[in-house]
Amino acid sequence: MNLEQGNRTINLPDENGAVSDSASIRLYAHNEPIDRKIEYAIANNRVSANVAKNLEYMLSSRLLDKDSKFTRCHTGNEYWLAFLSEYWLANEESVQLAFDKLGIKTKFDRIYLIYENERVHQLK
């Protein structure tokens, strides 16, 4: 495979086809043995080593997305939102702190976070 040295950018579309993120690829020449010729990294400027920042991004993106799709489609008195916690570094306290810091007001009466070990936490 003959690849020229340089930088490349790949646009990553979301489910609607709009560009939602991109990946950068840097190709460079070197004289390392064959088992060391491929090195890679995946970078995303929305992700941080800071757990709190990641929680804030995760919560805001999910809550704002669900809130934008909200419709009162039945005659019930309350509307609840529940979603799975896929962020294994997050515990109930850290998620609640991130939620409080964001200060997002949604149309849902209650919001629940469900963990893999079957714990359920209501965000207040």
C-alpha positions as CSV (number, residue, x, y, z in Angstrom):
1,M,0.0,0.0,0.0
2,N,1.5,3.3,-1.0
3,L,0.2,6.2,1.2
4,E,1.6,9.6,1.0
5,Q,2.8,11.3,4.1
6,G,0.4,14.0,5.4
7,N,-2.8,14.7,7.2
8,R,-6.3,13.5,6.3
9,T,-9.7,14.4,7.8
10,I,-12.7,12.0,7.6
11,N,-16.2,13.5,8.2
12,L,-18.4,11.3,10.2
13,P,-22.2,11.7,9.5
14,D,-24.9,11.2,12.1
15,E,-28.0,9.0,11.4
16,N,-29.5,11.9,9.4
17,G,-26.5,12.3,7.1
18,A,-25.3,15.6,8.7
19,V,-21.7,15.8,9.6
20,S,-21.6,15.4,13.4
21,D,-17.9,14.7,14.0
22,S,-14.7,14.2,12.2
23,A,-11.5,12.1,12.6
24,S,-8.0,13.2,11.7
25,I,-5.5,10.8,10.4
26,R,-1.7,11.7,10.3
27,L,0.5,9.6,8.0
28,Y,4.2,9.7,8.4
29,A,7.3,7.9,7.1
30,H,9.7,6.0,9.4
31,N,12.1,3.1,9.3
32,E,10.7,1.0,12.2
33,P,10.4,-2.8,11.9
34,I,7.2,-4.0,10.3
35,D,5.4,-4.7,13.6
36,R,5.8,-1.1,14.6
37,K,4.7,0.6,11.3
38,I,1.0,1.2,12.3
39,E,0.2,3.4,15.2
40,Y,-3.2,4.9,15.8
41,A,-5.2,7.1,18.0
42,I,-8.8,8.2,18.0
43,A,-9.4,11.8,19.1
44,N,-12.6,13.6,19.7
45,N,-12.6,17.2,20.9
46,R,-15.8,16.5,22.8
47,V,-14.3,13.9,25.1
48,S,-12.0,14.7,28.0
49,A,-10.0,12.9,30.6
50,N,-12.2,14.8,33.1
51,V,-15.0,12.5,34.2
52,A,-17.2,15.5,35.1
53,K,-16.9,17.1,31.7
54,N,-17.7,13.8,30.0
55,L,-20.8,13.4,32.2
56,E,-21.9,16.9,31.4
57,Y,-21.5,16.3,27.7
58,M,-23.4,12.9,27.9
59,L,-26.2,14.3,30.0
60,S,-26.7,17.5,28.0
61,S,-26.6,15.7,24.6
62,R,-29.1,13.0,25.7
63,L,-31.4,15.3,27.6
64,L,-31.6,18.0,24.9
65,D,-32.1,15.3,22.2
66,K,-35.0,13.6,24.1
67,D,-36.5,17.0,25.0
68,S,-36.5,18.1,21.4
69,K,-38.5,14.9,20.5
70,F,-40.9,15.2,23.4
71,T,-44.6,15.2,22.5
72,R,-47.5,14.7,24.9
73,C,-49.0,11.7,23.1
74,H,-51.3,10.4,25.8
75,T,-53.4,11.7,28.6
76,G,-51.2,10.7,31.5
77,N,-50.4,13.0,34.3
78,E,-46.6,12.6,34.3
79,Y,-44.0,12.0,31.7
80,W,-40.9,10.2,32.7
81,L,-37.6,9.7,30.9
82,A,-35.3,6.8,31.7
83,F,-32.0,6.0,30.1
84,L,-29.2,3.5,30.6
85,S,-26.0,4.6,32.2
86,E,-23.3,3.5,29.7
87,Y,-20.6,5.5,31.3
88,W,-18.9,3.1,33.8
89,L,-16.9,5.8,35.6
90,A,-20.1,7.5,36.7
91,N,-21.8,6.9,40.0
92,E,-25.0,8.3,41.2
93,E,-23.4,11.2,43.0
94,S,-21.2,12.3,40.1
95,V,-24.1,12.1,37.7
96,Q,-26.3,14.2,40.0
97,L,-23.5,16.8,40.4
98,A,-23.2,17.1,36.6
99,F,-26.9,17.4,36.2
100,D,-27.1,20.1,38.8
101,K,-24.3,22.0,37.2
102,L,-25.9,21.9,33.8
103,G,-29.2,23.4,35.1
104,I,-31.1,22.0,32.1
105,K,-34.9,22.3,32.3
106,T,-36.7,19.6,30.4
107,K,-40.4,18.8,29.7
108,F,-40.1,15.6,31.6
109,D,-41.6,15.3,35.1
110,R,-39.0,12.7,36.2
111,I,-35.7,11.6,34.9
112,Y,-34.2,8.2,35.8
113,L,-30.8,6.7,35.2
114,I,-30.6,2.9,35.2
115,Y,-27.2,1.2,35.9
116,E,-26.1,-2.2,34.7
117,N,-26.3,-3.6,38.3
118,E,-30.1,-2.8,38.2
119,R,-29.7,0.3,40.4
120,V,-32.1,3.2,39.5
121,H,-31.3,6.8,40.4
122,Q,-33.8,9.6,39.9
123,L,-32.2,12.9,38.9
124,K,-33.6,15.7,41.0
